[in-house]
Amino acid sequence: MKRTIQALQAMQRAICRWKETGPDSSCLVDVQKYVKSIDWKTRFLHHHCDLLSDVRWDDLSGLSNPKEEDAKDAVEIRFGNRREGHLIRVRTGETGRLLMLIAFDGVVAACVNAADTFGHLLNLVYKLGFEEFEANLPKVAKEIPLGSPLGVVLHEEPGIDAVSILRKLRGECQHADISEVMLEGYGGGIEPMVNRKWCPGATDNIRVSDYTASAKARTLQLLSNAAAAVADAPEAATAPRS
């Protein structure tokens, strides 16, 4: 996460040097806004991934439901890392289940939203012509020449494919039954699995902590690489190489 933020800040400085004396220097205010927004989204992503990787599934499985008499003592779940995080006390199995679903949905949303905010930034800086909230990263990538420094990054591994599947998954989490995506297993102390249909190339379902860690890593790598391509020479980042 730190590497990504540093890359975005370096990109912002490079864009400022390029644009600050030109006729469209007013865009620099929005560039700063977008970089700060991505910073917040990556922090959100980091905390939710930590929650899913650190939770003790055995403890959650032992919690009762509200109508049961043999209520177990509350389970503490850490939200965030050990230095910055805080503990959440969970008293029922249903609350624990909802918290895990919220964290999973939060990871997917943060990945997609961070990428789209980067798309908004590119649309603004390079005047690609999209309305602001239509400038998602996959759309923007289609307007970037394949042979340009930025185009190479967006279309090579991990590339926009890293967020395209997550965009579809985001829609599924919003509008369908999330329990068909995150297959529950912690009723017996087993970590939930993500349906393999959302895991390109996978032959089996994937543990939710592994899936979200991979989604986080691929999204941050894409943002870092794209920001570095712009920072290196912002005026030439979309120009095909000769």
matplotlib code that plots the C-alpha trace (Angstrom):
import matplotlib.pyplot as plt

x = [0.0, 2.8, 4.5, 1.3, 0.7, 4.3, 3.9, 0.7, 2.3, 5.3, 2.8, 1.0, 4.3, 5.2, 1.8, 2.1, 5.5, 4.0, 0.7, 1.4, 2.3, -0.1, -3.7, -5.3, -3.4, -6.8, -7.1, -4.3, -6.8, -8.8, -5.7, -4.9, -8.4, -8.3, -5.0, -6.3, -9.4, -7.4, -5.3, -8.5, -9.7, -6.4, -6.6, -10.1, -9.0, -6.1, -8.2, -10.9, -8.3, -6.6, -10.0, -10.5, -7.0, -6.8, -10.3, -10.4, -13.1, -13.3, -14.3, -17.0, -18.4, -18.9, -21.1, -24.8, -27.7, -30.0, -32.7, -30.4, -29.9, -26.4, -24.8, -21.1, -19.0, -18.3, -15.5, -13.0, -12.2, -9.4, -10.3, -7.1, -3.5, -2.1, -0.6, -3.5, -6.5, -9.1, -11.1, -14.8, -16.7, -19.1, -21.7, -23.8, -23.1, -25.3, -23.4, -20.1, -21.5, -22.7, -19.4, -17.5, -19.8, -19.4, -15.6, -15.6, -17.9, -15.7, -12.6, -14.2, -15.7, -12.4, -10.5, -13.0, -13.5, -9.7, -9.2, -12.2, -10.9, -7.6, -9.6, -11.2, -7.7, -6.5, -9.6, -9.1, -5.3, -5.4, -8.7, -10.2, -13.7, -15.7, -18.1, -16.4, -18.5, -18.4, -14.6, -14.1, -10.6, -11.6, -13.3, -10.4, -7.9, -9.6, -8.6, -4.9, -2.8, -1.5, 2.0, 2.3, 4.0, 0.7, -1.0, 1.5, 0.9, -2.8, -2.9, -0.2, -0.2, -1.9, -3.5, -7.1, -8.1, -7.2, -10.2, -12.5, -13.5, -13.8, -16.2, -18.5, -18.1, -19.0, -22.3, -23.0, -22.4, -24.7, -27.6, -27.5, -27.1, -23.6, -23.8, -23.6, -20.2, -18.8, -19.6, -20.1, -18.2, -17.5, -20.5, -18.0, -15.0, -14.1, -13.1, -15.6, -14.6, -15.1, -16.9, -14.3, -16.4, -14.9, -11.3, -10.1, -8.0, -8.9, -10.1, -11.5, -13.0, -10.5, -10.3, -11.8, -8.6, -6.5, -8.9, -9.1, -5.3, -4.7, -7.3, -5.7, -2.2, -3.1, -5.1, -2.3, 0.3, -1.8, -2.1, 1.5, 2.7, 0.3, 1.2, 4.9, 4.4, 2.8, 5.3, 8.2, 7.1, 3.5, 3.5, 4.4, 2.7, -0.1, 2.1, 2.9, 6.6, 8.4]
y = [0.0, 2.4, 1.8, 2.6, 5.9, 6.9, 6.2, 8.2, 11.2, 11.1, 11.0, 14.0, 16.0, 15.2, 16.3, 19.5, 20.3, 19.6, 21.5, 24.3, 27.0, 25.9, 27.0, 24.0, 24.3, 24.5, 20.7, 20.3, 20.8, 17.9, 15.8, 16.3, 15.4, 12.1, 11.1, 11.7, 9.7, 6.8, 7.0, 6.6, 3.7, 1.9, 2.3, 1.0, -2.0, -2.6, -2.7, -5.0, -7.4, -7.6, -8.4, -11.3, -12.6, -12.4, -13.6, -16.9, -18.9, -21.4, -18.7, -17.4, -20.8, -21.2, -18.1, -18.7, -17.0, -14.5, -17.1, -19.7, -20.0, -21.4, -18.0, -18.0, -15.1, -12.4, -12.9, -10.1, -9.4, -7.0, -4.4, -3.1, -4.0, -4.6, -1.1, 0.9, -1.4, -1.7, -4.6, -5.3, -7.4, -9.9, -11.7, -13.6, -15.8, -13.7, -10.6, -12.3, -13.5, -10.1, -8.6, -11.0, -10.3, -6.5, -6.9, -9.0, -6.6, -3.7, -5.3, -5.7, -2.2, -0.6, -2.3, -1.2, 2.3, 3.0, 1.9, 4.0, 7.1, 6.6, 6.4, 9.8, 11.2, 10.0, 11.2, 14.7, 15.0, 13.6, 15.1, 11.9, 13.3, 11.2, 12.6, 12.4, 9.5, 7.5, 7.4, 4.0, 2.5, -0.1, 2.6, 4.9, 2.1, 1.7, 5.3, 4.8, 3.7, 0.1, 1.0, 4.0, 3.6, 3.9, 1.6, -1.1, -1.1, -1.1, -4.0, -6.2, -8.3, -7.5, -4.9, -3.9, -7.6, -7.5, -5.1, -6.2, -9.4, -7.5, -5.0, -7.9, -9.3, -5.9, -6.0, -9.4, -8.3, -5.3, -6.9, -10.7, -13.1, -12.5, -15.9, -17.5, -15.7, -16.1, -19.7, -20.1, -22.7, -21.2, -22.8, -25.6, -23.4, -23.5, -20.4, -19.4, -19.9, -17.7, -19.4, -20.4, -18.7, -15.4, -16.8, -17.0, -20.1, -21.7, -25.3, -25.0, -22.5, -20.2, -19.3, -15.8, -14.5, -15.7, -14.2, -10.8, -10.7, -11.5, -8.9, -6.3, -7.1, -7.1, -3.8, -2.0, -3.3, -2.0, 1.4, 1.6, 0.6, 3.0, 5.9, 5.2, 5.2, 8.7, 10.0, 9.0, 11.4, 12.6, 14.5, 11.4, 8.7, 8.2, 8.7, 5.5, 4.6, 5.1]
z = [0.0, 0.9, -2.5, -4.3, -2.4, -3.1, -6.8, -6.9, -5.1, -7.5, -10.4, -8.9, -8.6, -12.2, -13.5, -11.5, -13.1, -16.5, -16.1, -13.6, -16.2, -18.9, -19.7, -18.0, -14.7, -12.9, -13.3, -10.6, -7.8, -9.0, -9.5, -5.9, -4.9, -6.9, -5.4, -1.9, -2.7, -3.9, -0.7, 1.4, -0.7, -0.3, 3.4, 3.4, 1.4, 3.7, 6.9, 5.4, 4.1, 7.5, 9.1, 6.8, 7.2, 11.0, 12.0, 14.0, 12.2, 15.1, 17.5, 15.1, 14.6, 18.4, 18.7, 19.3, 17.5, 19.4, 20.3, 21.6, 25.4, 25.4, 24.5, 24.3, 25.5, 22.9, 20.4, 19.7, 16.0, 15.0, 12.4, 10.9, 11.6, 15.1, 15.3, 14.0, 14.4, 17.0, 18.4, 17.6, 20.1, 18.4, 20.4, 17.9, 15.0, 12.8, 13.6, 12.8, 9.5, 8.5, 9.5, 7.2, 4.3, 4.8, 4.9, 1.7, -0.1, 1.1, -0.4, -3.8, -3.7, -2.7, -5.5, -8.1, -6.8, -6.5, -10.1, -11.3, -9.5, -11.3, -14.5, -13.6, -13.1, -16.5, -18.2, -16.7, -17.3, -20.9, -21.9, -23.0, -23.2, -20.8, -18.3, -14.9, -13.5, -16.7, -16.8, -15.2, -15.8, -18.4, -20.6, -20.2, -21.0, -24.4, -25.3, -24.4, -27.4, -26.9, -27.7, -25.3, -21.9, -20.1, -22.6, -22.1, -18.3, -18.6, -21.1, -19.7, -16.5, -14.2, -16.4, -16.4, -16.4, -12.7, -12.1, -14.9, -13.0, -9.8, -11.5, -12.4, -8.9, -7.5, -9.4, -8.1, -4.5, -4.9, -6.8, -6.3, -3.4, -1.9, -0.2, -3.7, -4.1, -0.6, 0.1, 3.8, 5.8, 9.2, 10.8, 11.6, 12.0, 8.3, 6.5, 3.7, 0.1, -3.0, -5.8, -8.5, -11.2, -9.8, -9.9, -13.5, -14.1, -10.8, -10.7, -7.2, -4.9, -3.1, 0.6, 1.1, 2.8, -0.2, -2.7, -1.1, -0.6, -4.2, -5.4, -3.2, -4.5, -8.1, -7.8, -6.0, -8.4, -11.4, -9.8, -8.9, -12.4, -14.1, -11.8, -12.4, -16.2, -16.0, -13.5, -15.8, -18.5, -18.2, -21.4, -23.3, -21.3, -23.9, -27.0, -29.0, -28.8, -32.1]

ax = plt.figure().add_subplot(projection="3d")
ax.plot(x, y, z, "-o")
ax.set_aspect("equal")
plt.show()
